[in-house]
Amino acid sequence: EIRLLLTLEPKRSGELEIPPMSFDGERTRRLTLRVDPAPEPEPGAPPAVFVEVEVSPENGPYYVHGQFGLTVRVFYQQNLTEAAISQPEPESASVRLLEETPYQAERAGEPYRVLERRYAVFPERSGAMRIPPLRLSGRLVERRAGNVWQPAVRGRRIDVQSDPLQLTVEPRPAAFSGAHWQPARDLQLSQQVTSADALRVGEPVTRTVIIDAVGLEENMIVEPPWPELENVRIYPDKPQGITRDDGEWVLGHKEFRYAVVPEQEGTLVLPELTVRWWDTQHHRERTAVLPAKSLQVSASNLVPAAADAGRPAATAFAEAAGAAHPGARQPDYWRGLTVLFATLWLASLLMLWRWRPAAQAPRAEQASGSAETEQALLGQLRHAAERGQAGATRLALLNWLRAFGPVDAECSLLTFASSVSDQGLRSAVEALDAAGFRPDTSGDWQGKDFWRRFECWRKDWRSRAGSQEPPLSDLYAPANRRR
């Protein structure tokens, strides 16, 4: 048995005929129906279904890129099925649904069921804006006369629409002096500073600048500019943000994280930051200020202080020991050992200085490392770079510089970058050094481009230095490929 169910909707009243249908040589009988006209509401009676649309604030003004609210309410009395309402489509604006709430209300003394939707609208250009009518279609399920308990299966088709709205969007005011236009109902600026208890030269301190705005999405929040700082390196991380809402207004949250590396001991001042924004409630420019923060930076454990640079290490050690125990009398033989150690230390420095080659020769010929060792280091470097692993690449490059790189590299990526003439490689090495201070660099650092530039430079440097190029094979290739 095969059943075919068709739903018919009459387009007019009167006598209607349903023609026969054929199936596999058989025909249905012809049907005749009488269609009554749709009931007309009495004069002055409230409509069974209607749509209201309003904006907030009601009287404006509305600014370009600034949020205003749009509320759509559907009022209906009977059960409404197969309902569908069009979405707001204002000209040159983006729309975001905030919440949908059903409730009951009265209009003109009549009870209604209400479905309310709240939208956030962001105009994308100034001038006249038209919000087209919102159209609601569906079916009202009505009860048969004399049958109170059983609703009718059929329902009356309804098609209603709201009134169109015409708004004027204001451009950026001439009184606004900020570099970036940020209209919001409220904007707050805060910070978090994380560092070790004792900050030292070369150690990063993380400063997180946080901006919370009401009426702005996170992608509309602009990074605050930093002033120029001396003896400080700043490595910005990728901004992180999220957009939420409170059912009426959009809440934008964005965090800008910076790794600040002091290069000199003393006082490190994280500078004051300012953000200029436009208050859409009071229609005036405002300034959010993030106060400066001072941190004390001590000398690095790896680099001796300037005052102690000229003294032998043994003498400094002896003085430190005496300062730690001022009441203790040092034996006389320590004085002789101190002089002996200082003499040996100075002699070793003199020998190393005399034996230092004048030309930039590869350390592979000076150190005990073999060609196989350099091949392994270059294989690790290539493996990490081609997989975008900035931390592993940075470590492998430092190991190669210490053992086989140019003598004047001094085991520092920035020093190595300043010594090469290839501007592209210099930028790639500086980007690699910056990536080492970030917690996550996936997708941001181009490791393949770095390896290509580094390999071209290395081969050229080898040929100019007159050293033998070690064979480089893919250490991570499958076994069958190596064979």
SEBAPA-693616 format. One record per residue (C-alpha): residue in one letter; residue number from 1; x, y, z. Coordinates in nm, 4 decimals. Layout:
// residues N
REC   type   seq         xx         yy         zz
REC      A   NUM          X          Y          Z
...
//
This chain:
// residues 483
REC   type   seq         xx         yy         zz
REC      E     1     0.0000     0.0000     0.0000
REC      I     2     0.1345     0.3401    -0.1009
REC      R     3    -0.0164     0.6572     0.0411
REC      L     4     0.0356     1.0012    -0.1053
REC      L     5    -0.0587     1.2889     0.1270
REC      L     6    -0.1103     1.6305    -0.0321
REC      T     7    -0.1914     1.9508     0.1565
REC      L     8    -0.4043     2.1938    -0.0444
REC      E     9    -0.4517     2.5618     0.0318
REC      P    10    -0.7450     2.7327    -0.1469
REC      K    11    -0.6670     3.0695    -0.3036
REC      R    12    -1.0326     3.1780    -0.3288
REC      S    13    -1.3737     3.0983    -0.1881
REC      G    14    -1.6563     2.9163    -0.3688
REC      E    15    -1.6810     2.5786    -0.5422
REC      L    16    -1.3452     2.4158    -0.6111
REC      E    17    -1.2855     2.0939    -0.7993
REC      I    18    -0.9982     1.8540    -0.7397
REC      P    19    -0.9308     1.6699    -1.0654
REC      P    20    -0.8686     1.2934    -1.0724
REC      M    21    -0.5152     1.1555    -1.0534
REC      S    22    -0.3819     0.8530    -1.2390
REC      F    23    -0.1531     0.5811    -1.1070
REC      D    24    -0.0605     0.2586    -1.2832
REC      G    25    -0.3720     0.2609    -1.5027
REC      E    26    -0.6094     0.3496    -1.2190
REC      R    27    -0.7803     0.6848    -1.1634
REC      T    28    -0.9190     0.8525    -0.8528
REC      R    29    -1.2637     1.0047    -0.8510
REC      R    30    -1.3217     1.3741    -0.8980
REC      L    31    -1.3749     1.5755    -0.5784
REC      T    32    -1.5737     1.8945    -0.5286
REC      L    33    -1.5209     2.1226    -0.2293
REC      R    34    -1.7002     2.4298    -0.1027
REC      V    35    -1.4629     2.6939     0.0363
REC      D    36    -1.5971     2.9565     0.2758
REC      P    37    -1.4464     3.3045     0.2726
REC      A    38    -1.1877     3.3883     0.5394
REC      P    39    -1.3371     3.5605     0.8430
REC      E    40    -1.2884     3.9334     0.8427
REC      P    41    -1.2045     4.1061     1.1724
REC      E    42    -1.4700     4.3366     1.3065
REC      P    43    -1.4088     4.7101     1.2736
REC      G    44    -1.1851     4.8255     1.5574
REC      A    45    -1.1002     4.4702     1.6640
REC      P    46    -0.7314     4.4072     1.7408
REC      P    47    -0.5444     4.2073     1.4774
REC      A    48    -0.4731     3.8428     1.5471
REC      V    49    -0.1089     3.8789     1.4463
REC      F    50     0.1136     4.1847     1.4064
REC      V    51     0.4854     4.2784     1.4187
REC      E    52     0.6516     4.5709     1.5972
REC      V    53     1.0020     4.7033     1.5337
REC      E    54     1.1834     4.9709     1.7361
REC      V    55     1.5376     5.0992     1.7741
REC      S    56     1.7296     5.2097     2.0837
REC      P    57     1.8160     5.4748     2.1637
REC      E    58     1.4882     5.5921     2.0195
REC      N    59     1.5957     5.9405     1.9109
REC      G    60     1.9628     5.8801     1.8274
REC      P    61     2.2039     6.0073     1.7240
REC      Y    62     2.3492     5.6979     1.5611
REC      Y    63     2.7201     5.6911     1.4700
REC      V    64     2.9018     5.5046     1.1977
REC      H    65     3.0552     5.1821     1.3405
REC      G    66     2.8691     5.2456     1.6668
REC      Q    67     2.6132     4.9935     1.7892
REC      F    68     2.2439     5.0695     1.8174
REC      G    69     1.9770     4.8244     1.9279
REC      L    70     1.6976     4.6831     1.7126
REC      T    71     1.4062     4.5047     1.8831
REC      V    72     1.1541     4.2920     1.6884
REC      R    73     0.8325     4.1727     1.8590
REC      V    74     0.5810     3.9266     1.7105
REC      F    75     0.2334     3.9428     1.8735
REC      Y    76    -0.0143     3.6579     1.8148
REC      Q    77    -0.3297     3.5333     1.9913
REC      Q    78    -0.3945     3.1790     1.8628
REC      N    79    -0.1516     2.8981     1.8074
REC      L    80     0.0859     2.9991     1.5294
REC      T    81     0.2434     2.7183     1.3256
REC      E    82     0.4785     2.7113     1.0297
REC      A    83     0.5847     3.0605     1.1311
REC      A    84     0.8809     3.2274     0.9622
REC      I    85     0.9995     3.5853     0.9918
REC      S    86     1.2590     3.7550     0.7763
REC      Q    87     1.5845     3.8780     0.9267
REC      P    88     1.6659     4.2487     0.9535
REC      E    89     1.8637     4.3540     0.6482
REC      P    90     1.9491     4.7232     0.6821
REC      E    91     2.1539     4.8825     0.4094
REC      S    92     2.5334     4.8924     0.4651
REC      A    93     2.5281     4.7492     0.8166
REC      S    94     2.6161     4.4283     0.9989
REC      V    95     2.3569     4.2647     1.2262
REC      R    96     2.4150     4.0370     1.5267
REC      L    97     2.1367     3.8473     1.7100
REC      L    98     2.1705     3.8949     2.0860
REC      E    99     1.8788     3.7058     2.2432
REC      E   100     1.5289     3.5673     2.1835
REC      T   101     1.2669     3.5816     2.4612
REC      P   102     0.9049     3.4561     2.4649
REC      Y   103     0.6545     3.6098     2.7072
REC      Q   104     0.2915     3.7272     2.7371
REC      A   105     0.1606     4.0837     2.7193
REC      E   106    -0.1557     4.2845     2.6641
REC      R   107    -0.2366     4.5325     2.3907
REC      A   108    -0.5610     4.7273     2.3877
REC      G   109    -0.6899     4.5026     2.6642
REC      E   110    -0.6301     4.1863     2.4604
REC      P   111    -0.3876     3.9124     2.5746
REC      Y   112    -0.1111     3.8188     2.3319
REC      R   113     0.1757     3.5823     2.3144
REC      V   114     0.4954     3.7648     2.2248
REC      L   115     0.8228     3.6497     2.0716
REC      E   116     1.0901     3.9193     2.1150
REC      R   117     1.4267     3.9277     1.9419
REC      R   118     1.7043     4.1771     2.0143
REC      Y   119     1.9682     4.2613     1.7529
REC      A   120     2.2876     4.4672     1.7558
REC      V   121     2.3284     4.6772     1.4397
REC      F   122     2.6624     4.8327     1.3357
REC      P   123     2.6332     5.0891     1.0523
REC      E   124     2.9207     5.0668     0.8080
REC      R   125     2.8787     5.4099     0.6492
REC      S   126     2.7205     5.7408     0.7375
REC      G   127     2.4129     5.8944     0.5794
REC      A   128     2.0565     5.7727     0.5358
REC      M   129     1.9840     5.4132     0.6432
REC      R   130     1.6643     5.2262     0.5635
REC      I   131     1.5555     4.9171     0.7530
REC      P   132     1.3139     4.7269     0.5233
REC      P   133     0.9874     4.5809     0.6621
REC      L   134     1.0157     4.2483     0.8391
REC      R   135     0.7728     3.9958     0.6916
REC      L   136     0.5995     3.7245     0.8978
REC      S   137     0.4274     3.4274     0.7376
REC      G   138     0.2621     3.1297     0.9052
REC      R   139    -0.0656     2.9593     0.9819
REC      L   140    -0.3118     3.0345     1.2609
REC      V   141    -0.4725     2.7189     1.3995
REC      E   142    -0.8398     2.8080     1.4630
REC      R   143    -1.1108     2.6074     1.6376
REC      R   144    -1.4221     2.4804     1.4619
REC      A   145    -1.7511     2.6331     1.5608
REC      G   146    -1.9218     2.4203     1.8268
REC      N   147    -1.6065     2.2176     1.8930
REC      V   148    -1.4279     2.3704     2.1881
REC      W   149    -1.1831     2.0954     2.2762
REC      Q   150    -1.0661     1.9757     1.9366
REC      P   151    -0.8650     2.2301     1.7336
REC      A   152    -0.8989     2.2267     1.3602
REC      V   153    -0.6314     2.0517     1.1610
REC      R   154    -0.6479     2.3258     0.9058
REC      G   155    -0.5299     2.6784     0.9733
REC      R   156    -0.5681     3.0170     0.8176
REC      R   157    -0.2633     3.1405     0.6296
REC      I   158    -0.1398     3.4789     0.7461
REC      D   159     0.1163     3.7158     0.5932
REC      V   160     0.1917     4.0396     0.7777
REC      Q   161     0.4842     4.2801     0.7821
REC      S   162     0.6205     4.5625     0.9961
REC      D   163     0.6583     4.9260     0.9030
REC      P   164     0.9897     5.0291     0.7457
REC      L   165     1.2292     5.2467     0.9444
REC      Q   166     1.4371     5.5376     0.8198
REC      L   167     1.7441     5.6498     1.0187
REC      T   168     2.0291     5.8956     0.9779
REC      V   169     2.3798     5.7743     1.0649
REC      E   170     2.6223     6.0438     1.1776
REC      P   171     2.9837     6.0412     1.0510
REC      R   172     3.2904     6.0656     1.2704
REC      P   173     3.2601     6.3989     1.4569
REC      A   174     3.5099     6.6703     1.3727
REC      A   175     3.5682     6.7217     1.7464
REC      F   176     3.7203     6.3726     1.7829
REC      S   177     4.1016     6.3981     1.7987
REC      G   178     4.1935     6.0298     1.8275
REC      A   179     4.3843     5.8431     1.5580
REC      H   180     4.1363     5.5540     1.5517
REC      W   181     3.7581     5.5946     1.5609
REC      Q   182     3.6134     5.3849     1.8453
REC      P   183     3.2512     5.4723     1.9364
REC      A   184     3.1329     5.2919     2.2512
REC      R   185     2.9005     5.3346     2.5489
REC      D   186     3.1880     5.2598     2.7872
REC      L   187     3.5578     5.1660     2.7596
REC      Q   188     3.7900     5.0510     3.0385
REC      L   189     4.1682     5.0040     3.0256
REC      S   190     4.3607     4.7762     3.2648
REC      Q   191     4.6847     4.5784     3.2758
REC      Q   192     4.8551     4.2730     3.4231
REC      V   193     5.2325     4.2584     3.4725
REC      T   194     5.3977     3.9222     3.5385
REC      S   195     5.7688     3.8863     3.6111
REC      A   196     6.0100     3.7103     3.8403
REC      D   197     6.0684     3.8446     4.1900
REC      A   198     6.4109     3.9720     4.0856
REC      L   199     6.4090     4.1063     3.7283
REC      R   200     6.7486     4.0959     3.5576
REC      V   201     6.8959     4.2294     3.2369
REC      G   202     6.7953     4.0127     2.9404
REC      E   203     6.5017     3.8508     3.1202
REC      P   204     6.1547     3.9281     2.9795
REC      V   205     5.8681     4.0756     3.1757
REC      T   206     5.5181     4.0224     3.0332
REC      R   207     5.2791     4.3145     3.0220
REC      T   208     4.9180     4.2408     2.9249
REC      V   209     4.7057     4.5398     2.8256
REC      I   210     4.3317     4.4665     2.8588
REC      I   211     4.0542     4.6700     2.6939
REC      D   212     3.6859     4.6112     2.7746
REC      A   213     3.4300     4.8022     2.5678
REC      V   214     3.0495     4.8203     2.5711
REC      G   215     2.9042     4.8606     2.2219
REC      L   216     3.2148     4.7431     2.0323
REC      E   217     3.3037     4.3992     1.9022
REC      E   218     3.6528     4.2746     1.9797
REC      N   219     3.7668     4.3137     1.6182
REC      M   220     3.6825     4.6861     1.6397
REC      I   221     3.9131     4.7461     1.9383
REC      V   222     4.2436     4.9029     1.8286
REC      E   223     4.5816     4.8354     1.9894
REC      P   224     4.7081     5.1322     2.1969
REC      P   225     5.0367     5.2800     2.0677
REC      W   226     5.3595     5.2626     2.2708
REC      P   227     5.6110     5.5483     2.2935
REC      E   228     5.9745     5.4934     2.1972
REC      L   229     6.1784     5.3250     2.4721
REC      E   230     6.5567     5.3198     2.5051
REC      N   231     6.7555     5.0126     2.6086
REC      V   232     6.4434     4.7971     2.5879
REC      R   233     6.3281     4.5363     2.3368
REC      I   234     5.9536     4.4803     2.2958
REC      Y   235     5.8072     4.1651     2.1390
REC      P   236     5.4275     4.1875     2.0848
REC      D   237     5.2253     3.8669     2.0881
REC      K   238     4.9192     3.7957     1.8756
REC      P   239     4.6169     3.9767     2.0295
REC      Q   240     4.3445     3.7624     2.1823
REC      G   241     3.9821     3.8727     2.2087
REC      I   242     3.6234     3.7615     2.2574
REC      T   243     3.2826     3.9187     2.1969
REC      R   244     2.9901     3.8562     2.4315
REC      D   245     2.6688     4.0405     2.5111
REC      D   246     2.4371     4.1136     2.8019
REC      G   247     2.1209     4.0700     2.5962
REC      E   248     2.1144     4.4372     2.4979
REC      W   249     2.4695     4.5529     2.4214
REC      V   250     2.7748     4.3875     2.2731
REC      L   251     3.0694     4.3443     2.5138
REC      G   252     3.4093     4.3407     2.3469
REC      H   253     3.7146     4.2097     2.5366
REC      K   254     4.0671     4.2202     2.3906
REC      E   255     4.4102     4.1495     2.5370
REC      F   256     4.7423     4.2731     2.3966
REC      R   257     5.0413     4.0863     2.5380
REC      Y   258     5.4006     4.2138     2.5172
REC      A   259     5.7320     4.0617     2.6229
REC      V   260     5.9524     4.3478     2.7429
REC      V   261     6.3252     4.2688     2.7683
REC      P   262     6.5437     4.5245     2.9527
REC      E   263     6.8982     4.5669     2.8212
REC      Q   264     7.0280     4.7851     3.1046
REC      E   265     7.0091     4.7635     3.4810
REC      G   266     6.8265     5.0250     3.6798
REC      T   267     6.4613     5.1255     3.6652
REC      L   268     6.2430     4.9829     3.3869
REC      V   269     5.9386     5.2036     3.3287
REC      L   270     5.6483     5.0416     3.1476
REC      P   271     5.5084     5.3588     2.9897
REC      E   272     5.1688     5.5155     3.0318
REC      L   273     4.9241     5.4264     2.7532
REC      T   274     4.6199     5.6255     2.6422
REC      V   275     4.3169     5.5354     2.4305
REC      R   276     4.0858     5.8030     2.2900
REC      W   277     3.7269     5.6920     2.2292
REC      W   278     3.3877     5.8492     2.1613
REC      D   279     3.1175     5.8242     2.4277
REC      T   280     2.7929     5.7483     2.2396
REC      Q   281     2.5824     5.8097     2.5523
REC      H   282     2.7022     6.1622     2.6262
REC      H   283     2.8296     6.2418     2.2719
REC      R   284     3.1788     6.3531     2.3697
REC      E   285     3.5390     6.2401     2.3407
REC      R   286     3.6897     6.0563     2.6353
REC      T   287     4.0383     5.9301     2.7185
REC      A   288     4.1192     5.6047     2.8968
REC      V   289     4.4610     5.6134     3.0690
REC      L   290     4.6718     5.3159     3.1734
REC      P   291     4.9240     5.4358     3.4375
REC      A   292     5.2935     5.3658     3.4053
REC      K   293     5.4572     5.0955     3.6162
REC      S   294     5.8181     5.0951     3.7357
REC      L   295     6.0265     4.7819     3.7882
REC      Q   296     6.3775     4.7462     3.9236
REC      V   297     6.6244     4.5624     3.6999
REC      S   298     6.9448     4.4153     3.8395
REC      A   299     7.2515     4.3008     3.6521
REC      S   300     7.2398     3.9670     3.4761
REC      N   301     7.4045     3.6622     3.6338
REC      L   302     7.5644     3.5873     3.2982
REC      V   303     7.7107     3.9355     3.2381
REC      P   304     7.9382     4.0950     3.5055
REC      A   305     7.8527     4.4426     3.6256
REC      A   306     8.0500     4.7352     3.4848
REC      A   307     8.2122     4.8088     3.8228
REC      D   308     8.3464     4.4543     3.8536
REC      A   309     8.4447     4.4053     3.4898
REC      G   310     8.8078     4.5047     3.5465
REC      R   311     8.8678     4.2907     3.8553
REC      P   312     8.9757     3.9256     3.8533
REC      A   313     8.7060     3.6768     3.9376
REC      A   314     8.9022     3.5344     4.2297
REC      T   315     8.9448     3.8804     4.3847
REC      A   316     8.5714     3.9532     4.3491
REC      F   317     8.4942     3.6153     4.5069
REC      A   318     8.7222     3.6836     4.7988
REC      E   319     8.5678     4.0265     4.8561
REC      A   320     8.2193     3.8805     4.8427
REC      A   321     8.3169     3.6166     5.0969
REC      G   322     8.4620     3.8831     5.3264
REC      A   323     8.1461     4.0905     5.2953
REC      A   324     7.9329     3.7912     5.3867
REC      H   325     8.1424     3.7230     5.7016
REC      P   326     8.2890     4.0573     5.8134
REC      G   327     8.3836     3.9293     6.1570
REC      A   328     8.5872     3.6352     6.0304
REC      R   329     8.9619     3.6771     5.9689
REC      Q   330     9.0772     3.5282     5.6433
REC      P   331     9.3869     3.3035     5.6568
REC      D   332     9.7026     3.4465     5.4988
REC      Y   333     9.7365     3.1646     5.2434
REC      W   334     9.4126     3.2790     5.0722
REC      R   335     9.5875     3.5965     4.9682
REC      G   336     9.8546     3.4034     4.7865
REC      L   337     9.6034     3.1724     4.6181
REC      T   338     9.4028     3.4751     4.5060
REC      V   339     9.7063     3.6304     4.3394
REC      L   340     9.7956     3.2956     4.1767
REC      F   341     9.4454     3.2394     4.0346
REC      A   342     9.4263     3.5955     3.9085
REC      T   343     9.7615     3.5586     3.7311
REC      L   344     9.6576     3.2303     3.5672
REC      W   345     9.3235     3.3818     3.4580
REC      L   346     9.4929     3.6816     3.2936
REC      A   347     9.7473     3.4539     3.1248
REC      S   348     9.4719     3.2345     2.9794
REC      L   349     9.2913     3.5416     2.8445
REC      L   350     9.6124     3.6628     2.6805
REC      M   351     9.6747     3.3235     2.5161
REC      L   352     9.3180     3.3068     2.3816
REC      W   353     9.3479     3.6575     2.2414
REC      R   354     9.6754     3.5791     2.0632
REC      W   355     9.5421     3.2550     1.9177
REC      R   356     9.2143     3.4142     1.7900
REC      P   357     9.2176     3.3989     1.4059
REC      A   358     9.1967     3.7302     1.2227
REC      A   359     8.9642     3.6029     0.9512
REC      Q   360     8.6139     3.4650     0.9980
REC      A   361     8.6939     3.0969     0.9634
REC      P   362     8.4314     2.8319     1.0320
REC      R   363     8.4541     2.6885     1.3810
REC      A   364     8.4205     2.3444     1.2373
REC      E   365     8.7936     2.3628     1.1522
REC      Q   366     8.8916     2.5020     1.4943
REC      A   367     8.6789     2.2958     1.7296
REC      S   368     8.6837     1.9240     1.7759
REC      G   369     8.3450     1.8810     1.6112
REC      S   370     8.3510     1.6645     1.3017
REC      A   371     8.1585     1.6953     0.9744
REC      E   372     7.9163     1.4326     1.1017
REC      T   373     7.8396     1.6466     1.4089
REC      E   374     7.7673     1.9538     1.1953
REC      Q   375     7.5529     1.7415     0.9661
REC      A   376     7.3459     1.6281     1.2645
REC      L   377     7.3025     1.9847     1.3914
REC      L   378     7.1974     2.1111     1.0488
REC      G   379     6.9539     1.8206     1.0187
REC      Q   380     6.7938     1.9139     1.3510
REC      L   381     6.7786     2.2788     1.2450
REC      R   382     6.6127     2.1963     0.9149
REC      H   383     6.3656     1.9542     1.0777
REC      A   384     6.2505     2.2119     1.3343
REC      A   385     6.2356     2.5010     1.0855
REC      E   386     6.0320     2.3192     0.8222
REC      R   387     5.7777     2.2213     1.0895
REC      G   388     5.7456     2.5761     1.2180
REC      Q   389     5.8834     2.4936     1.5652
REC      A   390     6.0348     2.8295     1.6606
REC      G   391     6.1697     2.7237     2.0001
REC      A   392     6.3475     2.4130     1.8691
REC      T   393     6.4814     2.6074     1.5691
REC      R   394     6.6211     2.8778     1.7959
REC      L   395     6.8010     2.6215     2.0140
REC      A   396     6.9420     2.4318     1.7135
REC      L   397     7.0691     2.7542     1.5540
REC      L   398     7.2415     2.8583     1.8775
REC      N   399     7.4101     2.5157     1.9007
REC      W   400     7.5325     2.5440     1.5424
REC      L   401     7.6626     2.8988     1.5986
REC      R   402     7.8569     2.7918     1.9079
REC      A   403     8.0263     2.4998     1.7321
REC      F   404     8.0506     2.5894     1.3620
REC      G   405     7.9275     2.9457     1.3054
REC      P   406     8.1281     3.2636     1.2460
REC      V   407     8.3655     3.3602     1.5238
REC      D   408     8.2095     3.7057     1.5693
REC      A   409     7.8563     3.5641     1.6229
REC      E   410     7.9251     3.5402     1.9982
REC      C   411     7.6505     3.2785     2.0379
REC      S   412     7.3784     3.5450     2.0078
REC      L   413     7.1045     3.5473     1.7450
REC      L   414     7.0867     3.9270     1.7306
REC      T   415     7.4642     3.9577     1.6972
REC      F   416     7.4601     3.6962     1.4232
REC      A   417     7.1783     3.8793     1.2458
REC      S   418     7.3698     4.2086     1.2515
REC      S   419     7.6790     4.0383     1.1046
REC      V   420     7.5109     3.9060     0.7874
REC      S   421     7.4643     4.1228     0.4796
REC      D   422     7.1478     3.9459     0.3580
REC      Q   423     6.8616     4.1700     0.4702
REC      G   424     6.6080     3.8886     0.4271
REC      L   425     6.8039     3.6503     0.6512
REC      R   426     6.8580     3.9285     0.9038
REC      S   427     6.4831     3.9904     0.9293
REC      A   428     6.4163     3.6148     0.9514
REC      V   429     6.6654     3.5703     1.2387
REC      E   430     6.5216     3.8709     1.4245
REC      A   431     6.1711     3.7264     1.3828
REC      L   432     6.2986     3.3912     1.5169
REC      D   433     6.4529     3.5646     1.8190
REC      A   434     6.1242     3.7461     1.8859
REC      A   435     5.9266     3.4226     1.8560
REC      G   436     6.1345     3.2724     2.1351
REC      F   437     5.9591     3.4980     2.3889
REC      R   438     5.6072     3.4010     2.2824
REC      P   439     5.4145     3.1130     2.4414
REC      D   440     5.2563     3.0031     2.1123
REC      T   441     5.3863     3.0868     1.7623
REC      S   442     5.1965     2.8242     1.5651
REC      G   443     5.1036     2.9627     1.2269
REC      D   444     5.2855     3.2979     1.2814
REC      W   445     5.6518     3.2132     1.2162
REC      Q   446     5.7598     3.1114     0.8647
REC      G   447     6.0151     2.8377     0.9278
REC      K   448     6.0521     2.7181     0.5683
REC      D   449     6.1411     3.0679     0.4477
REC      F   450     6.3998     3.0986     0.7280
REC      W   451     6.5643     2.7657     0.6387
REC      R   452     6.5836     2.8551     0.2684
REC      R   453     6.7528     3.1880     0.3391
REC      F   454     6.9870     3.0431     0.6039
REC      E   455     7.0999     2.7547     0.3805
REC      C   456     7.1767     2.9914     0.0906
REC      W   457     7.3789     3.2155     0.3219
REC      R   458     7.5656     2.9207     0.4796
REC      K   459     7.6765     2.7790     0.1462
REC      D   460     7.7934     3.1196     0.0275
REC      W   461     7.9780     3.1778     0.3561
REC      R   462     8.1452     2.8366     0.3267
REC      S   463     8.2652     2.9051    -0.0244
REC      R   464     8.4043     3.2475     0.0676
REC      A   465     8.5785     3.1038     0.3776
REC      G   466     8.7402     2.8302     0.1665
REC      S   467     8.6248     2.5466     0.3898
REC      Q   468     8.4858     2.2134     0.2839
REC      E   469     8.1087     2.1872     0.2710
REC      P   470     7.9880     1.8905     0.4801
REC      P   471     7.7354     1.6681     0.3069
REC      L   472     7.3822     1.7295     0.4352
REC      S   473     7.1277     1.4502     0.4147
REC      D   474     6.7705     1.4349     0.5359
REC      L   475     6.8061     1.2776     0.8798
REC      Y   476     6.4295     1.2449     0.9106
REC      A   477     6.3654     1.0779     0.5761
REC      P   478     6.2129     0.7271     0.5768
REC      A   479     6.4527     0.4327     0.5855
REC      N   480     6.3794     0.3217     0.2292
REC      R   481     6.4556     0.6733     0.1007
REC      R   482     6.7936     0.6853     0.2798
REC      R   483     6.8876     0.3516     0.1286
//
